[in-house]
Amino acid sequence: MALPAVAVLVRRLHDANFSGWFAFLGLIPGLGALAPVTGGRQQYVSSHGRQAAADFQAAMNDTVDEVIRVAAAEGIDADIVKGGEFTVAYDRPQQQRLEAAVRAEQAWSHTDVRLLSAADATDRINVAGSTGAMWHPHCARIQPAKLVAGLTGVVLALGVEIYEDTRVSEITPHAALTAHGTVAAGVIVRATEGFTAGLAGLHRAWLPMNSSLIVTEPLGEHVWAGIGWAGRDTLGDMAHAYMYAQRTADDRIAIGGRGVPYRFGSRTDTDGRTPAATIEALRGILHRFFPGTADAPIAHAWSGVLGVPRDWAATVGLDRGTGLAWAGGYVGTGVATTNLAGRTLTDLILGRETALTALPWVNHRVRNWEPEPLRWLAVTALYQAYTRADRAELTRRTGTSPLATLADRVSGRGH
Ligand SMILES: Cc1cc2nc3c(=O)[nH]c(=O)nc-3n(C[C@H](O)[C@H](O)[C@H](O)COP(=O)(O)OP(=O)(O)OC[C@H]3O[C@@H](n4cnc5c(N)ncnc54)[C@H](O)[C@@H]3O)c2cc1C
């Protein structure tokens, strides 16, 4: 068998035994290309200075345009529309957090965030009970399966060999161990995200966090007339247990968020099946946001895992001594960030010192999550705290629930 210079291993398809110059595990994207710096910019100010943190934001903005550019150049139709990101508030505490978030964002360069009044927000996307929204242009809606299929075709045409159904059990210096044999390579790139906990020695690295989505059947013109959403912005909210949504190219609403957040022992599901209670919770949000969808059939539901680092900061890097490179910990922001990681890894592996390799997330190391049962107890308790805080804020509170503030402090998560 000819030995490929670059090999991609994923967990499905056929077996193989090979070696190459570098082996790449993973890099497959999610729902919309967002441009936030995972875990926020502020964390890099004390370690690298404010300018470095601002440069990271500029690189993220460029990355959204880079994904769009490459898709166009390669003839990949992934339903991409750069409609910006719209984040809505619909109770007083959310509105307070929204206004504070806009002020904080506007203190940074490259953020281009605008505060929208309730009337302007409703005009753009008519979310019931909206009190206001923030919007910025650095976000694009995509259809992730189409992007992945298109990119697969492009890399195959470049001569890359993809070996599916080839699960790596362990990575050692310059080697990836599979049930079918060992892959020897100068550099092994670990890009296994929410599945990383399944690799030997990495059980407490990135926490596999579940996220679930439902999608409606295509909605009629009379429903869209009441909602608007002509700009195809990606949609989110200011709730603690937040939701996210897009208007698809064929005029459905795909809406995601809450569900079973975490499985004991960092287990990941293997069938993508979504619990009925999660589907009902998402259907409830859909109907509350858009009452005109009350009769819309739900066509499909699915779930997947995100990789969450202990400090919520994504990272990319290379240890030249062991030949281990890595990229991940994107939480819910990996669609654009995987592209930046891929370009950064290219520079690192080829030994090039560039603006990308100078970004503050490069070679960032993060400590492990706590052992079980602490991990399960903490995630479950935090998630319940966020859900209860959202309910209290929606029904009676006038400011952010202290329960949520405490949960943010414990989890290390900021809004
Ligand atoms: C429901 C949901 C909604 C999301 N929405 C958004 C969004 O709107 N915007 C956004 O930016 N991000 C979103 N994300 C996050 C985004 O999908 C991820 O950040 C992104 O997919 C990460 O890409 P990746 O290639 O690093 O990892 P993944 O896409 O998780 O791919 C990992 C790959 O590694 C392979 N693999 C894993 N373990 C092994 C092993 N041991 N051996 C061999 N191969 C292995 C897997 O088979 C897979 O192909 C969402 C995620 C989910 C689950």
The ligand as a MOL file (V3000), in Angstrom:
LIG
                    3D

  0  0  0     0  0            999 V3000
M  V30 BEGIN CTAB
M  V30 COUNTS 53 58 0 0 0
M  V30 BEGIN ATOM
M  V30 1 C -25.4540 20.0790 18.7160 0
M  V30 2 C -24.2490 20.9500 18.4740 0
M  V30 3 C -24.4020 22.2420 18.0010 0
M  V30 4 C -23.2940 23.0470 17.7730 0
M  V30 5 N -23.4800 24.3230 17.2760 0
M  V30 6 C -22.3920 25.0830 17.0120 0
M  V30 7 C -22.5570 26.3880 16.4480 0
M  V30 8 O -23.6700 26.8490 16.2020 0
M  V30 9 N -21.4420 27.1140 16.1810 0
M  V30 10 C -20.2040 26.6450 16.4300 0
M  V30 11 O -19.2240 27.3480 16.1570 0
M  V30 12 N -20.0140 25.4240 16.9750 0
M  V30 13 C -21.0850 24.6410 17.2660 0
M  V30 14 N -20.9150 23.4080 17.8050 0
M  V30 15 C -19.5540 22.9970 18.1480 0
M  V30 16 C -18.8350 22.4950 16.9200 0
M  V30 17 O -19.6280 21.5170 16.2800 0
M  V30 18 C -17.5230 21.8780 17.3580 0
M  V30 19 O -16.7750 22.8340 18.0900 0
M  V30 20 C -16.7170 21.4270 16.1580 0
M  V30 21 O -17.4290 20.4320 15.4670 0
M  V30 22 C -15.3970 20.8690 16.6040 0
M  V30 23 O -14.7900 20.2910 15.4690 0
M  V30 24 P -13.7210 19.1480 15.6360 0
M  V30 25 O -13.4040 18.6640 14.2780 0
M  V30 26 O -12.6030 19.6400 16.4940 0
M  V30 27 O -14.4320 17.9900 16.4710 0
M  V30 28 P -15.6590 17.0680 16.0560 0
M  V30 29 O -16.5310 17.7460 15.0540 0
M  V30 30 O -16.2710 16.5960 17.3240 0
M  V30 31 O -14.9690 15.8620 15.3110 0
M  V30 32 C -14.1360 14.9780 15.9960 0
M  V30 33 C -13.7580 13.8800 15.0210 0
M  V30 34 O -12.7850 13.0520 15.6410 0
M  V30 35 C -13.1530 11.7130 15.4460 0
M  V30 36 N -12.6510 10.9500 16.6060 0
M  V30 37 C -12.9830 11.1360 17.8900 0
M  V30 38 N -12.3250 10.2710 18.6780 0
M  V30 39 C -11.5710 9.5160 17.8440 0
M  V30 40 C -10.6650 8.4300 18.0540 0
M  V30 41 N -10.4120 7.9570 19.2760 0
M  V30 42 N -10.0650 7.8830 16.9650 0
M  V30 43 C -10.3010 8.3450 15.7050 0
M  V30 44 N -11.1410 9.3770 15.4660 0
M  V30 45 C -11.7690 9.9510 16.5140 0
M  V30 46 C -14.6840 11.7230 15.4100 0
M  V30 47 O -15.1780 10.5780 14.7480 0
M  V30 48 C -14.9430 12.9980 14.6290 0
M  V30 49 O -14.8840 12.7430 13.2550 0
M  V30 50 C -22.0050 22.5560 18.0340 0
M  V30 51 C -21.8380 21.2550 18.5020 0
M  V30 52 C -22.9430 20.4500 18.7110 0
M  V30 53 C -22.7450 19.0420 19.2020 0
M  V30 END ATOM
M  V30 BEGIN BOND
M  V30 1 1 1 2
M  V30 2 1 2 3
M  V30 3 2 2 52
M  V30 4 2 3 4
M  V30 5 1 4 5
M  V30 6 1 4 50
M  V30 7 2 5 6
M  V30 8 1 6 7
M  V30 9 1 6 13
M  V30 10 2 7 8
M  V30 11 1 7 9
M  V30 12 1 9 10
M  V30 13 2 10 11
M  V30 14 1 10 12
M  V30 15 2 12 13
M  V30 16 1 13 14
M  V30 17 1 14 15
M  V30 18 1 14 50
M  V30 19 1 15 16
M  V30 20 1 16 17
M  V30 21 1 16 18
M  V30 22 1 18 19
M  V30 23 1 18 20
M  V30 24 1 20 21
M  V30 25 1 20 22
M  V30 26 1 22 23
M  V30 27 1 23 24
M  V30 28 2 24 25
M  V30 29 1 24 26
M  V30 30 1 24 27
M  V30 31 1 27 28
M  V30 32 2 28 29
M  V30 33 1 28 30
M  V30 34 1 28 31
M  V30 35 1 31 32
M  V30 36 1 32 33
M  V30 37 1 33 34
M  V30 38 1 33 48
M  V30 39 1 34 35
M  V30 40 1 35 36
M  V30 41 1 35 46
M  V30 42 1 36 37
M  V30 43 1 36 45
M  V30 44 2 37 38
M  V30 45 1 38 39
M  V30 46 1 39 40
M  V30 47 2 39 45
M  V30 48 1 40 41
M  V30 49 2 40 42
M  V30 50 1 42 43
M  V30 51 2 43 44
M  V30 52 1 44 45
M  V30 53 1 46 47
M  V30 54 1 46 48
M  V30 55 1 48 49
M  V30 56 2 50 51
M  V30 57 1 51 52
M  V30 58 1 52 53
M  V30 END BOND
M  V30 END CTAB
M  END
